[in-house]
Amino acid sequence: MQPKLIIDKFEAVIFDMDGVLIDSEPIWKVAMEQAFHSVGCKLTREDFQKTVGLRIDEVISYWYKIAPWEIETEKEVEQLIIQKMVALLSESAKPLIGVVETLKYLKEKGIKIGLATSSYRILVDTIINTCSLKDYFDVLHTAEEEEYGKPHPAVYLSAAKMLEVNPLQCLVIEDSINGVISGKAARMEVVCIPEKTHHPNPKLSLADYTFETMEQMLEEVKLTNQ
């Protein structure tokens, strides 16, 4: 039985984006499948499960080594995926259940709110603006600005520094094993709300807390912190 989540002991909560704020994993898989097929690489959405949580340039490098394509460079394929993602997200991005309510609750409690994601800044801006979430966040940070993406802890450590909060006083909310490892390596406590295609992965038990949805997490937080 996991411990109760006492939110008041944290100075900041740092959210992952894909699979946490919005259900973007299926959108990523559509964009990548379309882009890879357009360069003659017949990868499927099932294949992309192996690279969930990695930075997009790392995803492309991984697949190029396994199923190399001709003519287009890795950078050109990356840009093609990003263009498709911007178009798809602008049309369909919406917050997952419990996200807005959780952000409002944290804001009311005076807890700092950060974002630390492996996605690129253009996608962060697209999602945050499309979902009208910008006013909730004190810091938006991406692994695009780091030498290493998740599972390296750099993106979370940098977000904590930008928030001016000790990493030990931060709570991370993640959905993937790479993200959970990243948060734990940064010495932060981690909530895992598994994206449904990740569950059940026994490695996700590395997280300090696990919930089915953010709505469920918020209900426990409110009960525990009354």
N, C-alpha and C positions, 0 to 999 in steps of 0.2 A: 504493500500500500504506500503510495507516494505521499510526501509531506504536503500540508496545506500551503498554498501560495500566498504569502503575506506581502502584498505589493508595497506597503508603507516602508519596508526596510530598504527599498531601492531608491536611488536618486534619479535614475534614468531607465527607460525602457527603449531598447533598440530593436526595430523590426527589420526582418528580411522583407523583400518585396514580392518576388514571384512565388506564388503558391501560398503566401501569407496575407498580403493585402488584397490581391486579386487572384482568380483562378487562371493564371497565365500559362501554366505548363502546357495545356492542350494547344494554346495559341502558338507557343514556341515550336511545338512539334509540327504543326501545320506549316508554319513559315519555313522551318528547316527542311521539311520534306519537299516542299515546292522548290526551294532554292537549290538543294542538292540534286533533285531530279532534272532541273533546268541545265545543269552542267554534266549530266550523264551519270550521276552517282545515285544508284538505286537503294539508298538507305530508307528505312521505314520508321514510323513513329515509335514502334517498339524498340528499335535500335537505340533511339535517343534517350531511352530510360537510363542507359549506362553513363550518360554524361550530365545528368540533372545536377544543378548546383554549381557547375563549373562556369567560368567566364566564357563568353561566346568565342573569343579568339582561341581559347584552350580547347573548346569543343571542336572547332574546325581543324585545329592542328592534330587532335586525337584521331579524327575520322580520316584525315588526309593520309596519315601513316597506315591506316588499315585498309582504306578503299580509295586510293588516289584517283583524282580526276585530271583531265588534260585542259590546256589552254588557259582557263581562268586561274588567277592567283588566289591564294587563301584570303587575302585582303579583299578581293573583289567579291568572293562568295560571302564573306562577312558583311560587307556593305549591302549585298542583295538581301540577306536575311534581315538586317536591321530595317531596310526600307519596307519589307513586307510586314514586319512587326509593327512599325509605326502606323501603317495603314490599317491593320487588323485591330490594334489596340484603340485607335481613334474611333473606330466604329463600335467596339463591343466591350471595352474595359469597364468593369463595375466592381465596387468593393465586395469582398466576401461577407457573409453573414457575421455580424458582431464587430466588424472592424471599426465602423464609424462610432458606434456606441463605446467601444473600448478606448478609442482616441479621445473622445469627449470626457470619459471618466478620468483618464490620466491627466488631462489638461486641468480638470476641476480640482484634482488632488495636488496640483503643482509639481508633478513629476515631469522631468524633461523627456522629450520624445525625439528619437533619432531614427534614421533609416540607413542601413548598411547592406548593400546589395552587390551581386556580381554583374548585374545588368549595366548597360551603358547609360550615360547621363541623358541622352536624347530619349531613351525609353522611360527613364525615371520621370522626366518632365512630362512626357506624353501621358503616363498613367496618373501621376499626381494631379495634373491639370484636368484630365478627362473625368476623373473621379472626385474632383473638388476637395482634395485632401491637403493642399499646400499649407493652409493656416495652422494645421495641427503640429507640424514638424518644426523642431528647433534646428535640426541638422539633417541634410541629405548628403550621403556619401556613397560613392561607388568604387568598386574594385578596379574600374578603368583607370583610376588615379593611383593605383598601387602596383608595385612590381609583381606581386603574387596575388592571385584570387583565392577564394575559399577552396580547400579547407585551411589554408594559411590564415592566421588570426589578424593579419594586418588591417583589413577593412574595419573590423570591430574595434581594434585598439585605436585606430585613427578617429573613428566616430566618437569614442569616449573622450579622446583628447579634445576634439572640437566642441563637445558638450561640456568640457571642463569638469568631468566626473571620473573618479577612480574606477578602473575596470571592475574592481571587486564590488562596486556599488551599482553595477549595471545588470539588468535582466535582458536576455536576448529572446526573441520569438522567431522560431525557425520551422521549416517543414521538411528539410532534406538532411541526409546523413552528413554531407559535406558542410552544410551550414551548422549543424549541431557540433561537429568537430571544431569548426572555426570558432564558435562562441566559447566552447569549453577551453580551447587552447588560449583564448584571451583571458581566461580565469573569471569568466562571467557565469552566472547561473543561466540555464537555458530551458525555455519552454519549447516543446515540440508539438506542433499541430500537423500531423503527417498529411501531405498531399495524398489523395486517395490512391494514386498509382504507386506510392512508396510503401504503403502499409500492407501486410505487417513485415517490417524489416527489423529483426532483433537488435541490430546495431543502434537503432533509434533509442534504445533503452539507456544510452549514454546521457540523454537529456535528464535534467532534474525533475521536470514535470511534463506530463503528456496529457493532451486533451483532444477530443474529437473535432471540436470547432472552437473558434475564438469566443463565440457566444457562451459555450459551456465554461470556458476559462473565466470569462467576466462574471458569470453567475457565482462561481466559487470565490473569486476575489471579493465580490461585494459581501458575501456571507461571512467570509473570514475576517474582513476588515471593518465590520460594523462597529 
